[in-house]
Amino acid sequence: MLVLHKVFLFSLLALLFPQNTTDSKQQLNDQLFEAVRKGDAAAVTSLLDRGADVNAKFRYGATALFKAAERGNVEVTKVLIERGADVKVKDTFYGATAMTWALNGKHFEVVRLLLQKGADGGDDVLMEGIRESNPELVKLAIESGALKPEHLTAALLTSEGNAKNAAITEMLKKAGAKPPLEVDAATLQSYAGKYKGETGPEVTVGVKEGKLFVAGFTREPQPLMALDNTTFRPVAFGGITLTFNVEAGKVASMTFKQGQTTNQMKRIEVQP
């Protein structure tokens, strides 16, 4: 009878003072992140089995997969991906992904796992392969099936300038890479000048050796390639376009677009 009274008392206490399951979940998530940091795949598996959230957000919205990619731990990355880790999450500070960290650390086996799971950034992998003269990395990017024609064109332009990349250049051509659209010299020259928006830096567009360059966004002037007669992108990296706007036969402004952000930049000076 005493046992039944104790059971009843404990049941009543549980109803009146329920356990803080949120704290328990947070503790599991924190332990998961620490296990990933240490590279302990067995502990990661155990914590996920016990209810840790594989996509729990930590500082700046990063997940455990970010840390696994940063450390280059293949086994931990495999466990997280197999248990449903979101490979496309971006942090709120850098706008970086797990792929960003894997590439930054040259952890190419992790890069392969992320691409196989459908991670964004195939064009970044492609350009990194060219910079590193790494045919296997280029092959991974091509086989991901996520590359646009402009990615292949930019890669071809970059690869052709490096004698060490002869095999990569041929690989790109077989994958369908074509030279960029040629814009006549007079049209290119008409875009030259200084541009400034309501926010952001003043930039200078110029022509050198028949190619358009932009200076002001990065430390070094960036060569541009044409997507059509008025729209260009940097050769070295994607996600950015510059579109020159013509009014009454003259270039009046330039639309700078990066991701979902658009900045209208008025032409303030025409180069002589």
C-alpha positions as CSV (number, residue, x, y, z in Angstrom):
1,M,0.0,0.0,0.0
2,L,2.9,2.3,0.8
3,V,4.3,1.7,-2.7
4,L,1.1,2.7,-4.3
5,H,1.0,5.9,-2.2
6,K,4.5,6.7,-3.4
7,V,3.6,6.1,-7.1
8,F,0.6,8.3,-6.7
9,L,2.7,11.0,-5.0
10,F,5.4,10.9,-7.8
11,S,2.7,11.0,-10.5
12,L,1.1,14.1,-8.8
13,L,4.4,15.9,-8.5
14,A,5.1,15.2,-12.2
15,L,1.8,16.8,-13.1
16,L,2.3,19.8,-10.9
17,F,6.0,20.3,-11.6
18,P,6.7,18.9,-15.1
19,Q,10.4,18.5,-16.1
20,N,11.9,21.2,-18.2
21,T,12.2,19.2,-21.5
22,T,13.4,22.3,-23.3
23,D,16.5,22.5,-21.1
24,S,17.1,18.8,-21.5
25,K,16.9,19.1,-25.3
26,Q,19.3,22.1,-25.3
27,Q,21.7,20.1,-23.2
28,L,21.6,17.3,-25.7
29,N,22.2,19.8,-28.6
30,D,25.1,21.4,-26.8
31,Q,26.6,18.0,-26.2
32,L,26.1,17.1,-29.8
33,F,28.0,20.2,-30.9
34,E,30.9,19.4,-28.5
35,A,31.0,15.8,-29.8
36,V,31.2,17.1,-33.4
37,R,33.9,19.5,-32.4
38,K,35.9,16.6,-30.9
39,G,35.3,14.4,-34.0
40,D,33.6,11.7,-31.9
41,A,31.3,10.0,-34.4
42,A,30.1,7.4,-31.9
43,A,29.1,10.1,-29.4
44,V,27.4,12.0,-32.2
45,T,25.4,8.9,-33.1
46,S,24.4,8.2,-29.5
47,L,23.3,11.8,-28.9
48,L,21.2,11.8,-32.0
49,D,19.6,8.5,-30.9
50,R,18.8,10.2,-27.6
51,G,17.0,13.0,-29.2
52,A,19.5,15.7,-30.1
53,D,18.4,17.8,-33.1
54,V,20.8,17.3,-36.0
55,N,19.8,20.8,-37.3
56,A,19.9,22.7,-34.0
57,K,21.1,26.3,-34.5
58,F,24.0,27.6,-32.5
59,R,25.9,30.9,-32.7
60,Y,24.9,33.0,-35.8
61,G,22.6,30.2,-36.9
62,A,25.3,27.7,-37.7
63,T,24.7,24.0,-37.2
64,A,26.8,21.0,-36.1
65,L,27.4,20.3,-39.8
66,F,29.3,23.6,-40.1
67,K,31.8,22.4,-37.4
68,A,32.2,19.0,-39.0
69,A,32.9,20.6,-42.3
70,E,35.3,23.1,-40.7
71,R,37.2,20.3,-39.0
72,G,37.2,18.1,-42.1
73,N,35.8,15.2,-40.2
74,V,34.5,12.8,-42.8
75,E,33.0,10.2,-40.5
76,V,31.1,12.8,-38.4
77,T,29.9,14.5,-41.6
78,K,28.6,11.1,-42.9
79,V,26.7,10.6,-39.7
80,L,25.1,14.0,-39.7
81,I,24.1,13.8,-43.4
82,E,22.6,10.3,-42.9
83,R,20.6,11.6,-40.0
84,G,19.1,14.5,-42.0
85,A,21.5,17.4,-41.7
86,D,20.4,20.3,-43.9
87,V,23.3,21.0,-46.2
88,K,22.0,24.3,-47.5
89,V,21.7,26.3,-44.2
90,K,23.4,29.7,-44.2
91,D,24.7,31.4,-41.1
92,T,23.5,34.9,-40.2
93,F,26.9,36.5,-40.0
94,Y,28.9,35.5,-43.0
95,G,26.2,34.1,-45.1
96,A,28.4,31.0,-45.2
97,T,27.4,27.3,-45.5
98,A,29.0,24.1,-44.5
99,M,30.4,24.0,-48.0
100,T,32.1,27.3,-47.4
101,W,34.0,25.9,-44.5
102,A,34.9,22.6,-46.2
103,L,36.3,24.5,-49.2
104,N,38.1,27.0,-47.0
105,G,39.8,24.2,-45.2
106,K,40.5,22.2,-48.4
107,H,38.6,19.2,-47.0
108,F,37.7,17.9,-50.4
109,E,36.2,14.5,-49.2
110,V,33.7,16.5,-47.1
111,V,33.0,18.6,-50.2
112,R,32.2,15.5,-52.1
113,L,29.7,14.3,-49.5
114,L,28.0,17.7,-49.4
115,L,27.7,17.8,-53.2
116,Q,26.3,14.3,-53.3
117,K,23.6,15.5,-50.9
118,G,22.7,18.5,-53.1
119,A,24.6,21.3,-51.4
120,D,24.8,24.6,-53.1
121,G,28.2,26.0,-54.2
122,G,29.1,23.7,-57.1
123,D,30.4,26.8,-58.9
124,D,32.7,27.6,-55.9
125,V,34.0,24.0,-56.0
126,L,34.7,24.4,-59.7
127,M,36.7,27.6,-59.3
128,E,38.5,26.2,-56.3
129,G,39.5,23.2,-58.4
130,I,40.9,25.4,-61.0
131,R,42.8,27.6,-58.6
132,E,44.2,24.4,-57.0
133,S,44.9,22.8,-60.4
134,N,42.9,19.8,-59.0
135,P,41.1,17.8,-61.7
136,E,39.3,15.6,-59.2
137,L,37.7,18.7,-57.6
138,V,36.7,20.0,-61.0
139,K,35.2,16.6,-61.9
140,L,33.2,16.6,-58.6
141,A,31.7,20.0,-59.5
142,I,30.8,18.9,-63.1
143,E,29.3,15.6,-62.0
144,S,27.1,17.5,-59.4
145,G,24.9,18.5,-62.3
146,A,24.3,21.9,-60.7
147,L,26.5,24.1,-62.9
148,K,25.1,26.7,-65.3
149,P,26.6,27.5,-68.7
150,E,28.0,30.8,-67.2
151,H,29.9,28.8,-64.5
152,L,31.6,26.7,-67.1
153,T,32.4,29.7,-69.2
154,A,34.0,31.6,-66.3
155,A,35.9,28.4,-65.4
156,L,37.2,28.1,-68.9
157,L,38.4,31.7,-69.0
158,T,40.3,31.1,-65.7
159,S,41.7,27.7,-66.6
160,E,43.0,28.7,-70.1
161,G,45.4,31.2,-68.5
162,N,47.3,28.5,-66.5
163,A,49.5,26.0,-68.4
164,K,49.2,23.6,-65.5
165,N,45.5,23.3,-66.1
166,A,45.7,21.9,-69.7
167,A,43.9,18.7,-68.7
168,I,41.2,20.7,-66.8
169,T,40.7,23.0,-69.8
170,E,40.0,19.9,-71.9
171,M,37.7,18.5,-69.2
172,L,35.7,21.8,-69.2
173,K,35.3,21.8,-73.0
174,K,34.0,18.2,-73.0
175,A,31.5,19.3,-70.3
176,G,30.2,22.0,-72.7
177,A,32.2,25.1,-71.6
178,K,32.1,27.8,-74.3
179,P,33.9,31.1,-74.7
180,P,32.0,34.1,-73.4
181,L,29.8,36.3,-75.6
182,E,31.9,39.0,-77.4
183,V,30.8,42.5,-77.1
184,D,32.1,45.0,-79.6
185,A,34.8,47.5,-78.4
186,A,32.7,50.6,-78.9
187,T,29.9,49.2,-76.7
188,L,32.4,48.2,-74.0
189,Q,33.9,51.7,-74.1
190,S,30.5,53.3,-73.7
191,Y,30.2,51.6,-70.2
192,A,33.5,53.0,-68.9
193,G,33.2,55.6,-66.2
194,K,32.5,56.1,-62.5
195,Y,29.3,55.0,-60.8
196,K,27.9,55.6,-57.3
197,G,24.8,54.5,-55.5
198,E,23.0,56.0,-52.5
199,T,24.8,53.5,-50.4
200,G,28.1,51.6,-50.9
201,P,31.4,52.5,-52.6
202,E,32.1,54.4,-55.7
203,V,33.2,52.1,-58.5
204,T,35.1,52.6,-61.7
205,V,34.5,50.6,-64.9
206,G,37.2,50.5,-67.5
207,V,38.4,48.7,-70.6
208,K,41.8,47.1,-70.8
209,E,43.0,44.9,-73.7
210,G,39.4,44.5,-75.0
211,K,38.0,43.4,-71.7
212,L,35.8,45.2,-69.2
213,F,37.0,45.6,-65.6
214,V,35.5,47.0,-62.4
215,A,37.4,48.5,-59.5
216,G,36.1,49.5,-56.1
217,F,34.2,46.4,-54.9
218,T,37.4,44.4,-54.1
219,R,41.0,45.2,-53.5
220,E,42.0,44.4,-57.0
221,P,40.2,45.3,-60.3
222,Q,38.0,42.4,-61.4
223,P,37.7,41.3,-65.0
224,L,34.1,40.9,-66.2
225,M,32.5,38.6,-68.7
226,A,29.4,39.3,-70.7
227,L,26.2,37.4,-70.1
228,D,24.5,39.5,-72.8
229,N,25.2,42.9,-74.4
230,T,24.4,44.9,-71.2
231,T,24.8,42.4,-68.3
232,F,28.2,41.2,-67.0
233,R,29.5,39.2,-64.0
234,P,33.0,38.9,-62.4
235,V,35.0,36.1,-63.9
236,A,36.4,35.0,-60.6
237,F,33.1,34.5,-58.7
238,G,29.4,34.2,-59.3
239,G,26.3,35.6,-57.6
240,I,26.9,39.1,-58.8
241,T,25.8,40.9,-61.9
242,L,26.3,44.4,-63.3
243,T,23.7,45.6,-65.8
244,F,24.3,48.9,-67.7
245,N,21.1,50.9,-68.3
246,V,20.8,53.0,-71.4
247,E,18.6,56.0,-71.6
248,A,18.2,58.2,-74.7
249,G,21.2,56.5,-76.3
250,K,23.5,57.0,-73.3
251,V,24.5,54.9,-70.4
252,A,22.9,56.6,-67.4
253,S,23.3,54.0,-64.6
254,M,24.3,50.6,-63.6
255,T,22.3,48.0,-61.6
256,F,24.5,46.1,-59.2
257,K,22.9,42.9,-58.0
258,Q,24.2,40.4,-55.4
259,G,21.9,37.6,-54.4
260,Q,18.6,39.3,-53.5
261,T,20.2,42.7,-53.0
262,T,20.0,45.3,-55.7
263,N,21.7,48.7,-55.8
264,Q,21.1,51.3,-58.5
265,M,24.3,53.2,-59.2
266,K,24.2,56.5,-61.1
267,R,26.9,57.3,-63.6
268,I,28.8,60.3,-62.3
269,E,31.7,60.5,-64.6
270,V,32.5,59.3,-68.1
271,Q,36.1,58.3,-68.7
272,P,37.8,60.2,-71.5
